[in-house]
Amino acid sequence: MAIFESRGRMGGQLVVDALRAHGVEKAFCVPGESYLAVLDALHDARDTVTTVACRHEHGAAVMAESYGKLTGEVGVCLVTRGPGACNASIGVHTAFQDSTPMLLLVGQVPTGHQGREAFQEVDFAAMFAPLAKWAVQVGAVEDVPAVMAEAFHVARSGRPGPVVVALPEDVLTGEATVDAVEPIPPEGAAPDAGQMERLHHILGDAQRPLMIVGGSGWTENAKADLVAFATENGLPVCCSFRRHDIFDNGHPNFVGELGIGASPALVARAAKCDVLLAVGTRLGEMSTKGYALFGVDKGPKPALVHVHASPSELGRVYESDLGIASTMPAFAAASRALAPVNDEAWRDWSDDVRRDYLADRAAEPIGGDVDLARIMGWLDERLPNDAVATVDAGNFSDWPQRYLRFGGGRRLLGATNGAMGYGVPAAVAASLSRPGSVVVGFAGDGGFGMTGQELATAVLAGASPILLVFDNGMYGTIRMHQERTYPNRVVATDLANPDYAQFAQAYGVRGETVTRTEDFAPAFERALAGDGPALIALRVDPNVISSRTTLAAIRGGAGRKDR
């Protein structure tokens, strides 16, 4: 293993040395006394590593996760012991289910105090074991360089994900002369010629093929190779939940998203496909409609070619006809090199699936004084090709995910684990990562209530996202399910909201409220023209619960479960 020169350093300095050696440019944190030695070392490294102080560990962890998702690099978050780490666990779980490279550094009680339930003591290796790829506590100052190098390596290799490193106070303040470990290149598999030949034969027998793309690890070259492969073979391509930006949505082969708010027409087509090429996606619950599609729990089973970076994912839920362990760049390059298959057998099928997608985007809006479909349509035309959109969890996200186009330069950042509180901190991190790009954060009033205070972080750090808050006075997703299952028995889903424009202004942020469709475009243009962040509150009719239905319609057709 290659090393740098030996020198005497404190543990906190060794941690920051490792961050710098691995090219970390930003670290998100909520400060704590348990890792003051790291903060002090970050002061000395401020010319190369920007430390972003956040208002809550939930927000800090989401910023690190979304930064990793956007850049492909390891997102770094630092928090203190006990409550700090517990608050950050939401972001770790998000990184795990979203396959995002992330490193959570947790200050820990001194080694000599452990095992006695010391102040804020938690066994972090045990706590994070089911949430992270690896959770470890550093035992001695001398171990810091090797543990940090391994942490970055694990976070980036195979299926990317989060790593948690607990750092006892005495380890951080202790000193040692130790060799700094050089970064370890990430590991990744590639398909062999026999697997690609088998894929070619399976496609050659297809009548109704469908490719679904998802997961992480996609480079721009890999996306371009995948588009070329789909184009040459006339394959209809959909994306898994909140992975719209892998494939250019404006491309004639793109047919939509197979996620929570999927078009019923696409779901019906997916149920009839005879060859499914799943690339990068785990084929999780959201993209398989509760494991009802593709013959897991029920329904017809297509011939399945499953491509994933982690060999352990192949066959874990779905029995595949061909499993290929490969990174996305390696598979995309190999697929592009394949001789095209004659797509005459499925040309009509591909055209029909594409027409379904276009018809779904052009469907008659549900309406309301604030017509979100019309607003999203205008926004889709207005946003530049390098814009970044972040979405929180909730029914409101149905509108940007249905009516905005992604890929081809535009990015979409959303938590596929459905964690609320994602939209605002992700938008702040995206704006800091891409200061020259337009960043729009979408949040419901429920999710905004959890992390909306990160507006203060945007102001302090110099970020300039435009935040759209969908204000319908309730936890909309839960209300929808509540009314569908137990109609007219509303409990615990109402919200008492502030005046969001005034809330933003209290932080020194431009804030406006939109109550009519025609007022949105001027408000957005003012937000674009201003300096710094901006917030636009959209006063939404509570009855318009999603882009496809209303609460009244749900209530009228609901059936009550036995209580």
C-alpha distance (Angstrom), angle and dihedral (degrees) to the residues before:
residue distance angle dihedral
M1 . . .
A2 3.80 . .
I3 3.80 118.1 .
F4 3.77 141.0 -171.1
E5 3.80 124.8 -127.7
S6 3.81 121.1 -61.0
R7 3.79 117.8 -109.2
G8 3.78 140.1 154.3
R9 3.80 110.9 -96.7
M10 3.79 138.9 159.2
G11 3.79 117.2 -112.9
G12 3.80 92.1 -110.5
Q13 3.79 90.0 53.2
L14 3.80 91.0 49.6
V15 3.79 90.1 54.3
V16 3.81 91.8 52.9
D17 3.81 91.0 42.9
A18 3.80 86.6 58.9
L19 3.80 92.6 48.7
R20 3.78 90.2 52.9
A21 3.81 93.0 44.9
H22 3.80 89.5 54.4
G23 3.80 93.2 50.9
V24 3.80 97.4 -109.3
E25 3.81 109.3 170.0
K26 3.81 100.7 173.8
A27 3.78 133.3 32.1
F28 3.81 121.3 -172.1
C29 3.77 119.1 -150.6
V30 3.75 153.5 153.6
P31 3.82 104.6 -139.6
G32 3.79 121.3 -119.0
E33 3.78 136.7 177.4
S34 3.80 91.4 -121.8
Y35 3.81 92.4 72.7
L36 3.79 103.3 30.5
A37 3.82 89.4 130.2
V38 3.82 89.9 61.8
L39 3.80 91.9 47.6
D40 3.79 89.7 51.0
A41 3.80 90.7 51.5
L42 3.81 89.7 48.9
H43 3.81 87.7 56.6
D44 3.80 88.7 61.1
A45 3.82 90.9 45.9
R46 3.81 96.2 47.1
D47 3.82 92.7 115.7
T48 3.82 90.3 64.6
V49 3.83 105.8 21.8
T50 3.81 118.8 47.9
T51 3.79 112.8 -151.5
V52 3.82 112.6 -149.1
A53 3.81 112.8 -159.9
C54 3.81 111.9 -150.7
R55 3.80 133.2 -165.6
H56 3.81 98.5 -123.3
E57 3.80 135.2 16.6
H58 3.80 90.6 -123.0
G59 3.80 88.6 60.7
A60 3.80 93.7 42.5
A61 3.81 92.7 51.9
V62 3.81 92.0 47.2
M63 3.80 89.9 50.5
A64 3.79 90.5 53.4
E65 3.81 92.0 46.6
S66 3.80 94.7 47.7
Y67 3.81 90.9 44.9
G68 3.80 88.7 54.7
K69 3.79 91.3 46.5
L70 3.80 92.8 50.8
T71 3.80 99.0 42.7
G72 3.80 102.6 29.6
E73 3.81 88.1 -129.7
V74 3.80 125.5 114.4
G75 3.81 109.6 -81.3
V76 3.81 111.2 -139.8
C77 3.80 127.1 -148.7
L78 3.82 128.5 176.9
V79 3.80 123.0 -161.0
T80 3.75 139.0 160.7
R81 3.79 127.8 -106.1
G82 3.82 128.3 -79.2
P83 3.81 110.7 -1.1
G84 3.80 92.9 22.7
A85 3.78 93.5 55.7
C86 3.81 92.0 43.2
N87 3.80 90.5 53.9
A88 3.81 90.3 49.0
S89 3.81 93.3 51.1
I90 3.82 90.8 87.4
G91 3.80 89.9 64.3
V92 3.80 91.4 46.1
H93 3.80 91.6 52.8
T94 3.81 89.1 48.2
A95 3.81 91.3 51.9
F96 3.80 90.5 48.8
Q97 3.81 96.9 51.8
D98 3.82 92.1 37.4
S99 3.84 93.2 48.5
T100 3.81 92.3 -126.5
P101 3.82 121.7 159.0
M102 3.81 106.3 -119.1
L103 3.79 139.4 156.1
L104 3.80 121.7 -154.4
L105 3.81 113.7 -166.2
V106 3.80 112.4 -163.1
G107 3.79 126.0 -167.4
Q108 3.80 109.5 -131.9
V109 3.81 136.0 -162.3
P110 3.82 114.7 -92.3
T111 3.78 115.7 -77.8
G112 3.78 93.3 -114.9
H113 3.83 92.0 55.1
Q114 3.79 96.3 52.6
G115 3.77 122.8 111.7
R116 3.81 93.5 32.4
E117 3.82 98.3 83.0
A118 3.77 89.9 -105.2
F119 3.79 120.4 -169.9
Q120 3.84 107.8 -53.1
E121 3.81 91.5 -11.5
V122 3.82 117.8 164.9
D123 3.79 130.4 165.2
F124 3.79 95.0 -120.0
A125 3.79 95.9 -176.5
A126 3.80 88.1 59.6
M127 3.81 96.0 38.5
F128 3.79 95.6 52.1
A129 3.81 98.2 35.4
P130 3.84 94.5 102.4
L131 3.83 93.6 37.4
A132 3.80 102.4 49.8
K133 3.80 139.8 47.1
W134 3.81 88.1 -123.1
A135 3.79 133.5 2.0
V136 3.80 118.5 -171.7
Q137 3.79 141.4 161.7
V138 3.79 119.9 -139.4
G139 3.77 109.6 -124.3
A140 3.81 102.0 -166.8
V141 3.80 140.8 12.3
E142 3.80 90.4 -111.0
D143 3.82 90.0 59.8
V144 3.81 96.4 57.7
P145 3.84 99.7 90.1
A146 3.81 94.7 47.0
V147 3.82 94.3 44.7
M148 3.80 92.4 48.2
A149 3.82 92.3 49.0
E150 3.80 91.0 49.2
A151 3.81 90.9 46.7
F152 3.81 92.3 56.9
H153 3.79 90.7 43.9
V154 3.82 93.7 52.6
A155 3.82 92.8 44.4
R156 3.81 92.0 55.6
S157 3.81 103.1 34.7
G158 3.81 127.1 93.7
R159 3.77 108.0 -25.0
P160 3.82 101.1 8.9
G161 3.78 118.7 -128.5
P162 3.80 148.1 140.1
V163 3.79 127.6 -53.9
V164 3.81 122.7 -165.8
V165 3.81 121.0 -153.1
A166 3.81 119.6 -172.2
L167 3.80 114.4 -152.9
P168 3.83 117.6 -163.0
E169 3.80 114.4 -142.7
D170 3.79 94.1 -119.8
V171 3.82 90.6 52.0
L172 3.81 89.4 53.9
T173 3.79 94.8 47.7
G174 3.80 96.1 39.8
E175 3.80 121.0 94.3
A176 3.78 132.8 -136.1
T177 3.77 141.3 164.7
V178 3.77 101.7 -124.2
D179 3.79 140.1 154.0
A180 3.80 113.3 -105.4
V181 3.81 109.6 -128.3
E182 3.78 116.5 -126.9
P183 3.84 117.4 -125.1
I184 3.80 113.0 -83.1
P185 3.83 114.1 -131.9
P186 3.81 113.0 -115.7
E187 3.78 118.1 -105.9
G188 3.78 122.7 -123.6
A189 3.79 138.8 165.8
A190 3.80 129.1 -132.5
P191 3.83 132.3 -156.4
D192 3.77 119.3 -101.7
A193 3.80 126.0 -132.1
G194 3.79 93.1 -103.3
Q195 3.80 92.5 55.7
M196 3.79 92.1 49.8
E197 3.80 90.9 48.5
R198 3.81 89.4 51.6
L199 3.82 89.5 50.6
H200 3.78 89.3 52.1
H201 3.82 90.8 53.5
I202 3.82 93.6 47.4
L203 3.80 91.1 52.0
G204 3.79 89.8 46.8
D205 3.82 89.6 61.1
A206 3.81 94.4 48.1
Q207 3.80 127.0 114.5
R208 3.83 99.5 171.7
P209 3.84 109.0 21.5
L210 3.78 124.6 175.1
M211 3.79 129.4 -172.7
I212 3.81 119.6 -154.5
V213 3.79 118.3 -169.5
G214 3.79 129.0 -165.8
G215 3.76 145.6 121.5
S216 3.78 126.5 80.3
G217 3.79 138.5 -76.4
W218 3.80 95.3 76.9
T219 3.80 115.9 149.7
E220 3.79 122.9 -166.5
N221 3.81 89.9 -107.4
A222 3.80 90.7 51.0
K223 3.81 90.9 51.9
A224 3.80 90.6 50.1
D225 3.82 91.6 49.3
L226 3.80 90.8 49.9
V227 3.81 92.1 50.6
A228 3.81 89.7 50.6
F229 3.82 91.4 50.0
A230 3.81 92.6 49.5
T231 3.80 92.0 46.0
E232 3.81 94.9 49.2
N233 3.81 91.2 49.7
G234 3.80 99.5 38.2
L235 3.82 92.0 -124.0
P236 3.82 121.6 167.1
V237 3.81 108.4 -129.4
C238 3.79 128.7 -158.6
C239 3.78 129.0 174.9
S240 3.77 130.0 -128.3
F241 3.80 122.4 -117.0
R242 3.83 111.6 -42.8
R243 3.80 94.0 -12.9
H244 3.82 95.6 109.7
D245 3.78 94.9 130.2
I246 3.81 97.1 65.1
F247 3.82 92.7 79.0
D248 3.81 124.8 35.3
N249 3.82 105.4 -102.6
G250 3.79 90.9 -153.6
H251 3.81 91.7 59.6
P252 3.83 115.1 107.5
N253 3.81 90.9 -124.0
F254 3.81 94.9 57.4
V255 3.81 113.0 103.4
G256 3.82 106.5 174.0
E257 3.79 145.6 -91.4
L258 3.78 123.4 -48.0
G259 3.80 96.4 -154.4
I260 3.80 140.3 104.4
G261 3.80 95.3 -52.8
A262 3.80 96.5 37.3
S263 3.77 120.8 156.9
P264 3.83 109.5 -98.9
A265 3.80 87.5 -132.7
L266 3.81 91.8 57.4
V267 3.80 91.6 47.2
A268 3.81 89.2 52.7
R269 3.80 91.1 49.5
A270 3.81 91.7 48.2
A271 3.81 89.8 53.3
K272 3.82 89.1 56.5
C273 3.81 101.0 44.5
D274 3.80 114.7 118.2
V275 3.82 97.4 -161.0
L276 3.79 122.1 37.3
L277 3.79 118.6 -168.5
A278 3.82 105.5 -166.4
V279 3.81 110.9 -170.8
G280 3.80 120.8 -173.6
T281 3.79 95.4 -19.5
R282 3.80 122.9 111.8
L283 3.83 88.6 -145.1
G284 3.77 89.0 -121.9
E285 3.78 131.2 -175.2
M286 3.82 96.6 -83.7
S287 3.80 96.0 50.6
T288 3.80 94.3 44.9
K289 3.81 96.2 46.4
G290 3.77 93.9 -113.2
Y291 3.83 93.7 -33.7
A292 3.81 89.4 -61.9
L293 3.83 94.6 118.7
F294 3.79 127.1 74.9
G295 3.78 97.6 23.4
V296 3.79 103.8 -73.3
D297 3.79 101.8 122.0
K298 3.79 97.4 -1.3
G299 3.77 142.9 -22.8
P300 3.81 131.5 65.3
K301 3.78 117.8 -44.8
P302 3.80 118.8 -130.9
A303 3.76 122.8 -155.5
L304 3.79 101.1 -84.7
V305 3.77 127.0 -147.9
H306 3.79 106.9 -175.6
V307 3.80 120.3 -167.9
H308 3.79 117.8 -173.2
A309 3.78 137.7 154.3
S310 3.80 92.6 -128.8
P311 3.83 117.1 64.1
S312 3.81 89.1 -155.1
E313 3.81 90.5 65.8
L314 3.80 92.6 58.6
G315 3.79 108.3 95.7
R316 3.81 93.8 -2.5
V317 3.83 93.7 115.5
Y318 3.80 104.5 -2.9
E319 3.77 126.2 44.0
S320 3.79 104.2 -133.0
D321 3.78 129.1 -155.0
L322 3.78 87.6 -145.4
G323 3.80 124.3 16.0
I324 3.78 118.6 -167.5
A325 3.80 120.9 -170.9
S326 3.78 105.2 -154.2
T327 3.76 145.3 131.4
M328 3.78 113.4 -108.7
P329 3.83 95.9 -112.2
A330 3.80 91.9 50.8
F331 3.81 94.7 48.0
A332 3.81 94.1 43.1
A333 3.80 91.4 52.0
A334 3.81 92.0 47.5
S335 3.81 92.5 48.0
R336 3.78 92.0 50.6
A337 3.81 89.2 53.9
L338 3.83 92.3 56.1
A339 3.77 119.1 105.3
P340 3.83 108.2 -105.8
V341 3.80 118.0 -99.5
N342 3.79 116.6 -129.5
D343 3.81 102.6 -99.8
E344 3.80 95.2 -167.7
A345 3.81 90.5 107.1
W346 3.80 93.4 60.4
R347 3.80 105.0 25.5
D348 3.80 93.6 107.8
W349 3.82 90.0 46.2
S350 3.81 91.8 53.1
D351 3.79 92.7 47.2
D352 3.80 91.5 50.0
V353 3.82 93.7 50.1
R354 3.80 90.2 49.9
R355 3.82 90.9 49.9
D356 3.81 89.1 52.1
Y357 3.80 89.5 55.2
L358 3.79 94.2 49.2
A359 3.79 91.4 46.9
D360 3.80 90.7 51.9
R361 3.81 92.0 53.3
A362 3.80 90.7 48.4
A363 3.81 96.0 46.4
E364 3.80 118.6 133.4
P365 3.84 109.0 -85.9
I366 3.80 118.5 -117.1
G367 3.79 89.6 -128.8
G368 3.80 133.7 -151.9
D369 3.80 130.9 161.2
V370 3.79 86.6 -73.5
D371 3.80 101.8 43.6
L372 3.79 102.6 -162.1
A373 3.80 95.0 -170.4
R374 3.81 90.9 57.5
I375 3.79 91.1 44.6
M376 3.81 92.2 50.7
G377 3.80 90.2 47.2
W378 3.80 90.8 54.5
L379 3.78 91.3 44.8
D380 3.80 91.7 50.7
E381 3.79 89.9 57.8
R382 3.82 93.7 42.5
L383 3.80 101.6 48.5
P384 3.82 116.5 90.5
N385 3.78 121.2 -119.2
D386 3.81 93.0 -104.3
A387 3.82 95.4 51.6
V388 3.80 121.0 131.4
A389 3.80 121.7 -143.9
T390 3.79 123.7 -166.8
V391 3.79 122.5 -165.9
D392 3.77 131.0 -161.3
A393 3.80 122.3 -148.4
G394 3.79 118.4 -83.2
N395 3.78 145.1 78.1
F396 3.81 91.9 -75.1
S397 3.83 88.7 70.5
D398 3.79 87.6 69.2
W399 3.81 89.4 79.5
P400 3.82 101.0 55.2
Q401 3.80 91.4 37.5
R402 3.80 92.0 52.0
Y403 3.80 101.9 38.5
L404 3.81 106.1 30.4
R405 3.78 120.5 78.9
F406 3.79 120.2 -136.2
G407 3.78 137.3 -176.1
G408 3.77 122.4 54.4
G409 3.81 88.0 84.3
R410 3.80 100.7 -36.2
R411 3.79 116.7 107.9
L412 3.79 132.5 -151.2
L413 3.80 120.4 -159.6
G414 3.79 117.3 -170.3
A415 3.78 136.6 144.9
T416 3.79 109.2 -106.6
N417 3.80 88.3 -164.7
G418 3.81 88.2 64.4
A419 3.81 95.9 -120.1
M420 3.81 112.1 171.1
G421 3.78 117.9 -135.4
Y422 3.82 93.9 46.8
G423 3.81 103.8 112.0
V424 3.81 103.0 68.2
P425 3.83 101.3 42.6
A426 3.81 90.8 41.5
A427 3.80 89.4 53.9
V428 3.80 91.0 50.0
A429 3.81 91.7 50.7
A430 3.81 92.3 45.7
S431 3.79 91.3 51.4
L432 3.79 91.0 50.4
S433 3.80 90.2 47.9
R434 3.81 94.2 47.7
P435 3.81 106.9 26.4
G436 3.80 92.4 170.6
S437 3.81 96.1 53.4
V438 3.78 131.1 84.7
V439 3.82 107.9 -110.3
V440 3.80 120.0 -167.3
G441 3.79 120.0 -171.8
F442 3.82 119.0 -159.5
A443 3.80 117.9 -158.1
G444 3.76 136.8 164.5
D445 3.78 119.8 -134.9
G446 3.81 90.1 -104.8
G447 3.80 95.6 53.5
F448 3.80 92.7 39.9
G449 3.80 88.9 56.8
M450 3.80 89.1 60.6
T451 3.82 101.4 51.1
G452 3.81 106.7 4.4
Q453 3.81 89.2 114.6
E454 3.80 87.7 76.0
L455 3.80 84.4 84.6
A456 3.79 82.3 86.9
T457 3.80 89.5 57.0
A458 3.81 90.0 52.1
V459 3.81 90.6 53.3
L460 3.81 94.1 45.8
A461 3.80 95.6 44.6
G462 3.81 96.9 41.8
A463 3.81 98.0 -113.2
S464 3.80 119.3 152.5
P465 3.82 111.6 -162.4
I466 3.79 122.0 154.9
L467 3.81 108.4 -129.7
L468 3.80 122.6 -155.9
V469 3.81 113.6 -162.1
F470 3.81 116.6 -163.2
D471 3.80 104.1 -147.3
N472 3.80 114.3 -165.7
G473 3.79 97.5 138.7
M474 3.78 98.8 -115.3
Y475 3.77 148.8 67.2
G476 3.79 89.4 -92.1
T477 3.79 102.0 -167.9
I478 3.79 93.0 50.0
R479 3.81 91.3 44.6
M480 3.81 89.3 53.6
H481 3.80 92.3 52.6
Q482 3.80 90.9 41.7
E483 3.80 93.1 53.8
R484 3.78 92.2 44.0
T485 3.80 94.0 52.1
Y486 3.82 102.7 27.4
P487 3.84 106.5 20.4
N488 3.81 118.3 -155.2
R489 3.82 92.3 5.6
V490 3.79 99.5 108.4
V491 3.79 117.3 174.5
A492 3.83 134.0 157.4
T493 3.82 96.0 -2.9
D494 3.83 101.0 95.0
L495 3.80 119.0 100.3
A496 3.80 131.7 -156.5
N497 3.80 103.0 -146.0
P498 3.80 132.2 -165.5
D499 3.78 124.5 -129.0
Y500 3.79 95.2 -84.5
A501 3.81 94.5 -158.6
Q502 3.80 90.0 56.2
F503 3.80 90.3 43.2
A504 3.80 89.5 57.4
Q505 3.78 92.8 44.4
A506 3.81 90.0 54.2
Y507 3.81 86.8 63.4
G508 3.79 91.7 48.0
V509 3.80 92.3 -102.6
R510 3.80 127.0 133.3
G511 3.80 107.1 -104.7
E512 3.81 131.5 -175.6
T513 3.80 137.0 168.6
V514 3.80 122.3 -139.0
T515 3.81 118.6 -157.5
R516 3.84 99.0 163.2
T517 3.78 130.8 49.8
E518 3.78 94.2 -125.3
D519 3.80 92.0 56.5
F520 3.80 94.8 61.6
A521 3.81 100.7 75.2
P522 3.84 95.1 53.2
A523 3.81 90.5 45.7
F524 3.80 91.5 51.0
E525 3.80 92.1 47.6
R526 3.81 89.6 52.7
A527 3.79 89.4 50.5
L528 3.80 90.8 51.4
A529 3.78 92.7 48.3
G530 3.81 94.7 50.1
D531 3.76 129.9 83.5
G532 3.78 120.7 -109.0
P533 3.79 129.1 2.8
A534 3.79 125.0 -22.9
L535 3.79 136.3 -166.0
I536 3.80 129.0 -151.9
A537 3.80 117.6 -171.1
L538 3.80 114.2 -152.7
R539 3.80 112.1 -153.3
V540 3.81 99.8 -144.3
D541 3.81 127.5 -166.2
P542 3.85 104.8 -111.3
N543 3.80 90.1 -141.6
V544 3.83 91.4 63.7
I545 3.79 93.4 75.9
S546 3.81 99.0 165.8
S547 3.78 140.5 -4.3
R548 3.81 90.2 -92.7
T549 3.80 107.3 41.7
T550 3.80 148.7 8.4
L551 3.78 133.3 -120.9
A552 3.80 89.6 -114.8
A553 3.79 91.0 56.7
I554 3.81 91.8 46.7
R555 3.78 92.7 47.5
G556 3.77 91.9 49.1
G557 3.78 93.5 52.9
A558 3.81 98.9 37.3
G559 3.74 126.8 118.4
R560 3.78 121.6 -155.2
K561 3.78 120.5 -124.5
D562 3.78 119.4 -133.2
R563 3.78 110.1 -88.7
